[in-house]
Amino acid sequence: MRWSRYFIPTLREDPADAEVVSHKLLLRAGLIRQLSAGVYSFLPLGQRVASKVMQILREEMNAVGGQEFFLPALHPGEIWQESGRWYAIGDEMFRFKDRKGTDMCLGMTHEEVFTTIARSEIRSYKQLPQVWYQIQTKFRDEARPKSGLIRIRQFIMKDAYTFDVDRAGLDKSFNDQREAYKNIFTRCGLEFLIVEASSGAMGGSESNEFMARTPAGEDIIVSCPNCGYAANLEKATSRLNEIADEPGPAAPEEFPTPGVRTIEDLTTFPGGADANRQIKSLVFFATIEGESRPVLVLLRGDHQLHETKLADSLGSTAVRPARPDEIRELLGASAGSLGGVGAKKRTAGLRIVADSSLKNRRNMTTGANKDDHHLRGVDVARDISVDEWFDLRTVESGEKCPHCDSGTLEVFKGMEIGHIFKLGTKYSASMGATVLTQDGKEVPIVMGSYGIGVERIIAAAVEQQHDDDGIIWPKSLAPFDLVVTITNMKQDELRAAGEKLYEELQRAGFEVLLDDRDERAGVKFKDADLIGIPYRVTIGKKIVDGMVELFDRRAKKSEDVKIGEVVAALKQDGRD
Ligand SMILES: [Zn+2]
């Protein structure tokens, strides 16, 4: 490819609206351009990188028995209504009606479509297992698209689905995919970790996320450097120090607390209590089976609620904090004076859930459900009718690892680059995809689903591998293997040597970009650094001695090589 003819619109300056590194560099290096919020075009250089990612995806999926499909992006609403997700998913799904008034949507994932195929074609255990995948466009109407390719509304996904006759089959399929994912991210040159995650609206029993560690990520990861435990914050747990409570009075005692509105206020109030001796009381409405129900949530005063944990624990598709008027209606006081003692007497049917760290605590302080009043001497087991105990609190950096004796947890940001789910029978049962077992019994097919975002891989690679001068592509994703830079196009000798080397390298199987533009050498070097091609061969003055310069973009080192030995030198360095 000749740079003079190739479309690489590089930018000198950082675009004003770009915040994260990958967004800036992908725009500046001329790989992408924005069409509208969260919708991007791949320009030729970007398309070359995306193609490399997709090729790796295909190879690794095929290696675990994957069969490639290509399904429609345009779906009838009907199949999503059958699975129930039409109702469970909110505004993030693009929905509309066709000219006949039929509900339609743009696919966010393809569980429903693949299940539709499986239920009409697969009858017997003898046809299982099946491993199906595709690389295809998906849509998601993000409320706040941002960060370039990190949070977008149209994206390319490799999604795979496995179909097995039983749980043991699913376990094997899941493990195969997990291994394939490790190979994929390793080959893409990413630093990643595998974490326990919430399955959310996808459903199922178990899920793992693949996370690239980067400050540009939108997920928070908790990990133990000692034993390797890693989980998304929405799923992470930790081990707390035991607190020994002094015995309290025989019954809770009410006391006036004028002006006390927060946990913090009560810690400094005369006769108050430390935050870890207080009970925090929060009122939420949870949507469960399409109905919105009030829930009183109790936590230790110094702990923070994680709303995804609450939703997952309740089996709810959405939770929201109650409004002040709703709180008063339910408990008869404002948010600063709430508590679990006697709450059920006030509101019949109120569900009370508590974080496990409150179990067996006594002599605690909490709101009295009466403005400007609190109760002290509360014994949780004796005084509060807790319906269910869950892990609801947000883990914090420095807490103890739940899996080993001596580990201390670290909390950092990561970007989700892949997510794999054991779906079980959620879709096959609701949509009637069954098979006959060896014993002639009819059972729902046991499914798994597995997704990787192509744009996320590209963004993660740039976030993790760049410097002040631009992108440093891993060899496996680089749009070209090398650039041959002719420093001065006006000198016939340089031009002829560059052209000859360009031909020779292509014959040797390299993907070569020949910088034959009529530009100053400095401009050419800057552009080559910016677009991040792994090697640059510079044809300059030393050509009179038959020498060229071989520059390694990552190491930022160059060496003089005889022009006849460039191919051998590159081969020795190895190409992925
Ligand atoms: Zn540990």
Boltz pocket constraint, residues with backbone or C-beta under 6 A from the ligand:
constraints:
  - pocket:
      binder: B
      contacts: [[A, 224], [A, 225], [A, 226], [A, 227], [A, 228], [A, 229], [A, 401], [A, 402], [A, 403], [A, 404], [A, 405], [A, 407]]
      max_distance: 6.0
